[in-house]
Structure formats: C-alpha cells, structure tokens
Amino acid sequence: MSAPDELYPPLQYGWGWMLLAFAVIALLIAAGWLLLFLTKPRRSITVADGEPHTPPVGDVLSMLRMEYNDRIGRIEADYLSGGLSARQANLELSRVVRTFVNEYSGLEAPVLVLDDLVRMGVPAALIDALRRHYYPSVFRRGPAVDPVAGAEAARKVVASWH
C-alpha cells in the first residue's frame, strides 16, 4: 500500500467566489456599523438656541417627581370617578410607586417582593405603603384598602425618596 509521494494543491476557487465573499463581509460590516449608529444613546438635549444642553440633575429629578405625582393623581381621579375598583387602583398605585423607585434609584423594585425590599433596607415610606395599602388590597380576600389613602402614601414615597 504505497501512496504517491506527490502533493496536489487544493482546488482553487474562481475569482467570482472571492468577490462574493468580500461583498458579504463588507455588507456585514456596514450593517453592524449602521446598527451601532442608530442605537447609540443620545448624550444631550438640544434647546431652541441650537446648543447642546444637559439639564442639571436636580431638574431631572424634580421633573421625575412631577411626572409620577401626575400619574398618582390620574389613578386617584379614575378611582373617584368609578373607572377603577379599589383593588385595581391600589394595584396601579403599587406599580407606579415601584416604577418610580426603579427610575429614580435603579433599584429593581417592580420585580422584588416585600421581604426582599425590607432586607435591602429601603426607606420606610415604601415599606409602609406596600405593607399597609397595596399588599392587603391586592392579596387579601376581604375589601380593599381605600385607594385615596394609598394615593397619599404613594405621594409620600415620591416626595421623600432620597
């Protein structure tokens, strides 16, 4: 069983295949660059005079507080007008307060249970609102806690959070 001692070169590709490979690679690079360009976050806000402007941190936080106080007011108004039941209103208030905490501090409050929040040592206003207003209304079989009191507790959390 003797093999020939000669080596044969590999099959050579035609120029068309190489051109196609370079075109595919160039297309992938262009698509990646376009994806990165279109999805990069904006760093500043442009005001009327055309100059980039980054608002001071205090302004952003006060705007966030105003936005969430408006949401709380709308939920309370919907409950008072009969658009939401007491249970639904307290559930919405709980969602709003947890989302505010998440946006304000980065704490993933919407996915944490009460025991986790207590263990993490979050401010007492949030724990009190969850324990006295939202959890009993959402999880208890009896009548829900008054959402107007829950709205006041939500406002207290928004006003006193860090």
C-alpha positions in Angstrom: 0.0 0.0 0.0 2.2 2.7 -1.2 1.0 6.2 -1.7 2.3 8.5 -4.3 4.9 10.9 -2.9 3.4 13.8 -4.8 1.3 16.5 -3.2 -1.6 18.0 -5.0 -2.6 21.6 -4.4 -6.1 22.2 -3.1 -8.9 23.0 -5.5 -8.5 26.7 -6.4 -11.6 28.9 -6.2 -12.7 31.1 -9.0 -12.5 34.9 -8.8 -16.3 35.2 -8.6 -16.4 33.3 -5.3 -13.8 35.5 -3.8 -15.6 38.6 -4.9 -18.9 37.3 -3.4 -17.1 36.6 -0.1 -15.7 40.1 0.1 -19.1 41.6 -0.7 -20.8 39.6 2.0 -18.1 40.6 4.6 -18.4 44.3 3.5 -22.2 44.1 3.8 -22.0 42.6 7.3 -19.6 45.3 8.5 -21.8 48.1 7.1 -24.9 46.6 8.7 -23.1 46.4 12.1 -21.9 50.0 11.9 -25.5 51.1 10.9 -27.0 49.2 13.9 -24.5 50.7 16.3 -25.1 54.2 14.9 -28.9 54.0 15.1 -29.0 52.5 18.6 -26.4 54.6 20.4 -27.9 56.7 23.2 -28.3 60.5 22.9 -25.9 62.3 25.2 -27.5 65.7 25.3 -30.7 67.7 24.7 -30.8 70.4 22.1 -32.6 73.6 23.1 -34.1 76.3 21.0 -30.8 78.2 20.5 -29.2 75.0 18.9 -26.6 74.4 21.6 -26.5 71.0 23.3 -27.7 71.3 26.9 -27.6 68.7 29.6 -30.2 69.6 32.3 -28.9 69.7 35.9 -29.6 66.6 37.9 -31.9 68.4 40.3 -34.2 69.4 37.4 -34.4 65.9 36.0 -35.3 64.5 39.5 -37.9 67.2 40.1 -39.4 66.5 36.7 -39.5 62.8 37.5 -41.3 63.5 40.8 -43.8 65.8 39.0 -44.5 63.1 36.4 -45.1 60.4 39.0 -47.3 62.7 41.1 -49.4 63.3 38.0 -49.7 59.6 37.4 -50.8 59.1 41.0 -53.4 61.9 40.6 -54.8 60.3 37.5 -55.2 56.9 39.2 -56.9 58.6 42.2 -59.2 60.5 39.8 -60.0 57.3 37.9 -60.9 55.6 41.2 -63.1 58.5 42.3 -64.9 58.7 39.0 -65.6 54.9 39.2 -63.3 53.9 36.3 -61.2 51.7 38.6 -62.2 49.4 41.5 -60.4 49.9 44.8 -58.3 46.8 44.2 -57.3 47.9 40.7 -56.5 51.4 41.9 -54.2 50.0 44.7 -52.6 47.7 42.2 -51.9 50.6 39.8 -50.5 52.7 42.7 -48.2 49.9 43.7 -46.9 49.6 40.1 -46.4 53.4 39.8 -44.5 53.6 43.1 -42.3 50.7 42.3 -41.6 52.0 38.8 -40.7 55.4 40.3 -38.2 53.8 42.7 -36.7 51.9 39.8 -36.3 55.0 37.6 -35.1 57.2 40.4 -32.6 54.9 42.0 -32.1 52.0 39.7 -33.4 49.6 42.4 -35.4 46.9 40.6 -38.4 47.4 42.9 -41.0 46.2 40.3 -39.7 42.6 40.5 -38.8 42.4 44.2 -41.2 41.2 46.9 -41.7 43.0 50.2 -39.3 40.7 52.1 -36.5 41.5 49.6 -37.1 45.2 49.9 -37.1 45.0 53.7 -33.8 43.0 53.6 -32.3 45.6 51.3 -33.1 48.4 53.8 -35.2 50.6 51.5 -36.7 53.8 53.1 -39.6 53.2 55.5 -42.1 55.1 53.4 -42.1 52.5 50.6 -42.3 49.6 53.0 -45.1 51.3 54.9 -47.1 51.9 51.7 -46.7 48.4 50.4 -47.4 46.8 53.8 -50.4 48.9 54.8 -52.1 49.8 51.5 -51.1 47.8 48.5 -50.4 44.2 49.7 -53.6 44.0 51.7 -55.7 45.4 48.8 -54.2 43.1 46.2 -53.7 39.9 48.1 -56.3 39.9 50.8 -59.8 38.4 50.2 -61.7 41.0 52.1 -62.4 44.5 51.0 -59.6 46.6 49.6 -58.0 49.5 51.5 -59.1 52.9 50.5 -57.1 54.0 47.4 -57.3 57.7 48.4 -55.1 56.8 51.5 -52.9 54.7 49.1 -52.5 57.7 46.8 -51.4 59.8 49.8 -48.9 57.1 50.8 -47.6 57.0 47.1 -47.2 60.8 47.2 -45.2 60.5 50.4 -42.9 57.9 48.8 -42.3 60.1 45.8 -41.7 63.2 47.9 -39.4 61.5 50.5 -37.4 59.1 48.3 -33.7 60.0 48.8 
